[in-house]
């Protein structure tokens, strides 16, 4: 058994999340975590809503509420949406807890004490119309290195170089288009050059292991070419106070949202441990050198997880050029792998709420089954290249693969068993074809499991569905419906083998399709839970702050990753369809909705949040 940390990117709480977000961080992390639990590992899956920074203030001003009220609203929306999608977090919390404040401040103090946070005067960007500091990501312009016109104030997505807002040619605010003013201000900078050698050693070791996706490790290694000090504080009044004398009482200086957001992986683990009754339980994932950790996100967050967060950890551990000693948390483990996905586009365009090129998770799950969305993301998502979501492809995959392939097999077999026997039949002697099929399904556990473990989920799902196809072919070839009168004993054997093969396929598919996996499990008379679901709990802040909802669950007794024998005599109830077939008219109706021309498809309500997301954010 290995201790496995699933560190899932923190969705930003300035609006509801769309399906592009969960394609990057949500579904891939859940598939991996569910499989690793079934494979016998001790998994800790943590995340929460990222709630600090200027974008929260901007959105709160638009809505006429306080930053805290806005964060509270969208924290709850996001928690409810991720629960409905079935994401099996051990703890999904938030960055406005007092626990998170304390952990972030301990990290800052230790990194500062070790000499890796240095005070410097820099030029800060100010909005002329509001006087408010503009965050790096809210400033765009032309990259001075490659000439890309859509570079941001923190980095250029075209060439990957780290930037400062003042470096940009013709900089402008993404909020209102105005040209920012640059004024002198004093901040603490993370001394990346002093950590460059240690960070280079870490990344090259990971490259030699050959596990990271090529695009991720190559991008990360390129970051080593431009290791400049980076500001870790901001001129803002919404965030975590700087925990140093002369700074902590300044109402306009706070920790950089990205400094504290990545610390959330640690603070959430600590909060989970405190809530579990064993306050030191988190150390099994963070201090044990044999533990492993996987960080799931979209590609725009690679810099912060392959450079900034490892640099913070190295600085905390005292492993840079300045030396130093770990703080009270001890030596903290570096990420084993940064599992970054590419971007999901929609109908050929980038997700944009202002242009209507968007569908929020809540709207999607109101109209369609959660496993239909999970299936599309797993089968056709942006695992290693940008992928386009189209309604035509969503309908095709749902109808041709989920309904006609897997759903039809389940319902056909359950119906045959229910009508002809009433329970799982007792088999006679198995033929060569029977043995071949069961050997095929049993062998698939190693193949599919290995692919999931290596974050090749599209290939893993494809292999699982190929096995489903083999079982469908077996049923068609054996034609048990034709054996009822001519050879009932053979019919019973074929139906037993079919039930066993479907049970195996259901286990293979359970990490991808947990909602329907439970339905299939029960369709063949089985009891208990094959796919445990998260639950929303209302909790009090551990240290006296306001109450809030969390996602958590009991995943301590997952089914094994392997073939579990079906039991003859188990009653099989009348089957009900597992998946809903979609009418092709859904395509035109959804496209019309994007253009603002119609109401909800198939007469159902949207259930969406009142206010749309504002686009790219500094959150996870």
N, C-alpha and C positions, 0 to 999 in steps of 0.2 A: 504494500500500500504506500502510495506517495501522497504527500500533502500538496494539493494543487490550488493555487490562487487564480481565480478568474476575475481579473480586474477590468471592469467594463466602463467605457467612457461615460462621463457625466453629462447627461442632456441639460442644456441651458434653459433656465426657467423663465424666459421672457415670452413664452408662447407655447402652444401645443406642438408636439413633434410630428413630422410627416413621415411617410413610409421610407423615404430616402435615409432618414436618420436611423431607423431600426434595422435597415438593411446593412448598415455599416457596423453598428455596435450591438444591436439587440439580439436578433435571431442567431447570428453566428456564435456568439458567446453562450447562448442558452443550449444550442445543439451540442457544443463542445462540453459544457458543464454536465448536462444530462448524461451524455455518453460516459464521461470520466467517472461519474458516480456509479453508473451501472457496471463499469469495468473494475470497480472495487477501490477506487481512490477516494481520499478525503478531500472534498472540494469545498472551497469557500468562495462564493460568488458575491461580490460587493460592488456597489455604486451608489448613486444618489443624484439629486438635482444640484447643479452648479448655479449659485444664486447671488454672486457678487459681481461687481464691475459696472462700468458706465452703461452698457446696453440695458441693464435692468432699470437704471434711472431714467433712461430715454423712453423706454416703453411705459414705465409708470407715469411719467409726465403726460404721455399721449392719452393714457386712460384715466388720468385724474385721480390716481391713487398713490399711496406711499410705496416705496420699494419693497417693504416687508409685505404689504398687502398683495402686491403683484406676485412676489415669490411664493406666498402662501397659496394663491389661486392656482398658479401653474404647476407648483409642486404636486398638488392634489390631482390635477388633470393628468399629469404625466404618470403618476403612481397608478391611477385607475386604468390608463391606457396600456401600460406595460403589464399590469396584472391580467387584463383581458387577453393580451397576446400570449400569456402563459410563460413569461420569463421567470425562471426559478431562482430568484435572488435569495441568498441567505440573509442579506440585509440591503435594502435600497433606502437610503436615508437622504440627508441634505447637508449643504455646507454652512447653513446658518445655525447649527447646533453649537452649544457651548463646548461640547466634547471636541468638535472639529476646530473651534477657535483655539482651544488649549493645545491640541496636537500640532497645529500649524505654527503656533507661537513657540513651542518647544523646538520644532525643526528649525525655525528661523534663528532662535537664540544660539543653538548649538552650531549651526553653519556659520554664524557670525563669530562666535567664540573661536572656532577653528580657523578663522581668517579668510573665509571665502565669500564674505559679503563686505564689499568696500564702498565707502561713501564717496560720491562724486557729484559734481555739478554738471547738469546736462541741459539740453534744450527740450522743453515740453511743448506739445501742441495744444493750443487753446482755441475754442470756438469764439470768434469775435462777437457773435450775436448773443451768446448765453454766458460767456466767461467760464464755461465748464471745460475741464480737461477732455481731450479727445483720445480715446484708446487707440493703440497702434492699428488695430484691425478696422477701425472706423475711418481710416485715412487711406485713400487710393491715389495712385499716380503712375508715372512711367518709371520702370526699373532702370536705374543708372548703369546696370551691368549688361542686361540683355535687350533692353528697349521695350519690354512687354508693357502694354499700356494699362493692364489691370492689376499691377503689383500692389500689395498691401503694405502698411507701415511696419509690419513685423517681418515679412518675408515675401519673396516673389515665388508664386506657385509655378511659374514657367521655368525658371532656372534653379530654384531651390535655395537661393542665397538668403541669408539673414540680412534684414535691413532695419534702419531706423526711419521714422517718418520724415525727418529732415533730409534724408538721402534722396527721397523721391523727387522726380522732375514733375513740375506742375501738380503738386499735391492738392487734394480737395477732400472735403468731408463727405462721407457716404450718407450722412444724416440729411444735410441740406445743400450740399454742393459747394459751400463757401470755402475759400482758401484759409487754412488755419494760420494763426499767429504762433510764432515760436518764442518762448520766453525762458529765461534761466530758472532752473529749479534744482533742488538737491534730492538725490535718491540713493538707495543702496543697490549696488550692482552685484550680481553673481559673477564671481571671477572665473569665467569659463577658461581663459588661458591657463590659469593655475591648475585646472582640472583636465586640461586637454590630453595629457599623456595617459592619465588613468582612464579617461573616457575612450581614447583611441584603443587602448589595450582591451578594454571591455568589448567594444564593437568588433574589433578584429577577431577576438576569440569567438564571438557569436557568428561571424562570417565563416570562420573555419569549421564550425559545427555544421553549417550548411542547412539549418532548419528554417531560417527566416525566408520569407518570400523574397525573390531577387529584387523586386522593385523597392521593397522596404529597406533591405540592408544596403543596397546601393545608394539610396537617398540618404540614409543615415551616415554612411561613410563620407559622402560628399559634404555633410555638415562640418566635418572635421577641418575642412579647408578654410573656414571662416569662423574662428572661435574668438569672439569679442566679448567683453563684459556685457551683461544684459541686466537692465533695470528690473528689480524685484519689488519695488514699491511704486505707488502712484499718488498723484494729487487728486484725491477723491474722498468723499465722506461716507461712502457705502462699501464696507468691507471689514477686514480684520485689522485691528490696530497694530501698529509696529511695536513689538514688545521690548523696546529699549528706552532707557532713560533719556528724556528730552524729546522723544518721539511719540510715546504711547498716549500722551495727553493731547497731542495735536489732532484736532478734529478733521483735518483735511489731508492727512497722510494715512494710507492704508497699504496692506500687502497687495501686490499684483495678483489679479484674479487667477492667473495661471500658476503662480507660485503656490497658492493654497488649493487650487482645484485638484492638482495631481496628488497632493498630500491626502486628499480624500480617500484614496485607496487604503492608506494606512489608518486614517481616523475611522473609517467605516469598519475596518477589521477590529479595531479596538472597541468601538461601540458595540459591535456584534458580540465580542467576548464579554464585555461588561453585562450585556443583557442576558447572556447565556448562563450567568452565575459563576463563570470561571474567568476572572478579569485578565488572566495571563494567557488564555487559550490562543489568542492571535499570534503569539510568538512561534507557534508551530509552523506558521506559514511565512513569517518574516525573519526569524533568527536562525532557523534550522537550515544549514547549507545544503541539505539534501532536498529541501522543498523546491518546487518549481512555480513559476508565475507567468501568466499569459495576459497581455493587455490588448483589448479589442477596441477598435476605433475606425474612423474614416481616415483617408490618406492625408487630409489637411491637418491632422493632429500628430503626424509622425514626429515633427520637430520637438514637440513638448514631451513626447514619451521616449524618444530615442536619444535626446540630448538634454533637455532641461531637467526632467525627472531623474534620470541616471546621475546627472551632475549634482543635483540636490542630495541624492543618496550617498554618492561618493564623498561629498563635502561633509555630510553628517557623520559618516563613518571615519572621517579623517584620512582619506586615502588619496588626496591630491598632493600637489607639490609642497604645500604648506604644512602637511602632516595634520595632527590633531587627534582627538579622541571621540568616540561615539558618545552621545548623550544618554539619557535614562532609558531609551528604547533599545539600546545595544546596537550591535552591527546589523544593519538592515540589508536584506537581499536585493540585488539588482534584478530587473526584469529578465526572465528567461527568454521570452520572445515578445516582440511587438507585432501583433497580428492585425495588420491594417488592410482594410478593403478599399477598393476604388470607389468611384461615385456612381450612384444610381440617377440616371436622368429620366425624364417623363415625356413620352410622346415626342422624342427628339430634342427636347429642350431642358435646360437646367431648371431645377425646382425653383419656383418663384411665386410666393403668395400674392405679390402685387399684380402679377400678370395672369393669375389663375392657374399657373402650371404647378399644381400641388394637390396632394390628397393627404389629409391628416389621418393618423392612425385611428383616431376615434371614428371618423366618418367611414373609413374602410371596414372597421370591425362591426359597425352598425349594419352595414349592407351585405357583408360577406363573411364567410366562416373564417375564424382566425387561422385554421390550418391551411386554408387555401392561400392566404397571404404568406404564411411561413413556407409553404411548398414552393411558391413562386420565387421567393428570396433565396431559398436553399438550392433550387434547381437552376435559376437563371440570374442570380444576384451578382453584384460587382466584386466577386472574390479576388480576381487578379487583373481585371480590366473593367473600364467603365461599361455599364450595361444600361440599356434603355427599357423602362417599364412602359408597355403599351397595353391598352385594354384588350386589344385583339389577342395578344399573346397570353394575358392573364386568363381570359375566357377559354382559349384553346387548351392551355395546360390544365386548368381546372376540369374541363369536360373530358378531354382525351386521355389524360393521365390519371388524375385523381378519381374521377367518376367512372370512366369506362375501364380503367386498368385496375386499380386497387379496390375502389368501392364496389365495383361489379363482382369482383372475385369474392369478396367478403360476403356480400348479400346472396350471391348464387350458392355458395357453399353452405352458409347458415340455413338457407331455405331448404336445400336438399336434405340436410341432416334433420332439420325440424320436421319436415313433412314425411320423410321416409323412415326415420328411426326415433326421433324425439330427443335424443341425447347423443353424446359422442359415442360412436359405435365401437364395439370390440373388434379388433382386426383379426383376420386369419393370417396365413403365411404371406409374407411380403414377396413380391416379384422383384426382378432385377430393376424394372422401371421405378418401383416404389423406393427401393434402396437408393437408387441414383438421385431421385428428387430430394430425399431427406439428407443425403450426403451433400448435395448442392446447397441446400439452405443452411446446413450446419457450417460448411466451409465459409460461407459468406460473412460470418461474424468476424473472423480474422481480417478479411479483406476490407469490409466496411469500417470496422473499428480502427484499423491502421490508418485509413484515409482520413477519418475524422480527427484522429490524434495528431495528424500532420497538417490539419487545417485545409484539407482538400475536400470540402464538404459537397461541392457539386459532383465530384467524381464518386463520393461515397453514396449520395442519394441516387445517382444514376445506376450504381451497382445494385443497390437495394431494389430499385424498380425493375432492373433486369431480372432479378430473382422472382419478383412478382410475376413478370411475364412468363417465366418458366413454369410457375405453378398454374397459371391460367392455361398454358399449353397442355400441361399434364391433365387437367380436368377435362379439357376438350377432347384430348386423345382417349382418355379412359371412359368418357361418357357414362358416368355412374347412373344417370337417369334411365339409361337403356338396360341396366342390369337388374333392376328391381325384381322383375318376374323371371328372368332367365338365369341369374346367378346372384341372389341376394347376399351370399357370403362375400363374394368379390366386391359387390357394391359397398358393403360395410367397410371392407379393407380400404377401398379407394377413398371413401369419405373420411376414414380415420387418418390416412396419410395426408389428405388435403387439409384437414383441421390442424394437424401437426405442422405442416408447411406454412399455413397461414399464421399460426402462432409464432413461428420463427420470423416470418416477414414482419409481423407486427412489432416484435422486439427490435428488429433492425430499423424500423421506421419510427419508433417511439421518440428518439431524441428530436426528430424533425417535426413530427405530427403528434404532439402529446395529447391534444384534446381528443382526436379521433382514435388514438391508440387505446385510450381508456374505453371508448365505445366498442371497439373491436374486441377488446379483452372481455367485456361483459356480454357481447353478442354470442360468444361461445360458452357462456355459462360460468365464466370464471369470476371470482370475487377478489376483493383486495384492490390495491392501487398499483397500476403499472407505470403511471405517469403523474407523480405528485405535482400539485399546482401551488403557486404562491397564494398568499392571502394578505389582505390589507389589514393592518392593525393600527389602532389609534394609541399612541404612546406618549408619555410625559418625557420631556427633556431630562436626561439623567442628572443634569447639573442645575436644574431650576429654571430653564428657559421655557418658552411656550410649547404646548403639545403639538404633535404633528403626526401624519400617517406614515407608516413604513411598509415596505413589502418584505415579507419573510415567509418561511415555510418549513415544514419538517420533511427533509429529504434523506433521512438517516437510514431508511430501509428500502433502497431501490431494488427492483428486480435484477437478477443477474444478467450480464451480457453473454447470452448463450441460449441454447435450446432448452426449454423447460417442457418436459413431457406432458401432453394432454392426458386427461384421465377418462377412460371409457366410463360411461354411465352418467357423466355430467349433463344435466338437462340443458338443451339449447332452445331458447325462447324464439317466438316468431321474429324474424329480422325486420329491422327498419333501416331505411337508407342512411348511410354514414355521411355522404357528401351531397350537396345540392348542385344539380346541374344548372348552369347559367344559360339563360336565353341569349342568343346572339344580339338581340336588341339592346342588351346592356352596353355594348360597345358604343353605339350611337348616342345612347342616353348619357353615358358618362362623358363623352366628348362634348356633347351639347352643354352639360353642366360646367365643364371647364370654360366654355365660352359664355357662361352665364345665361344660357337660353332655356333652361328647363329646371324642373324640380328634381328631387331624388329619383334614382332609378328604381324601377319595379314598385313604385308607390311607397317606398319605405322612407323613414325620416333619417336625417343625417346625424343628429346627435353630436354635432361638432362643437368645439369651443367657440366662444363669441368672438375672440380676437385672434387674428392669424399671427403666426411667427414672423419675425422680422428678417428672416434670411440667415446668412452666415453669422455665427456668434462666436465669442471666445470660449463658450462652453464646450463640453465634450461632444 
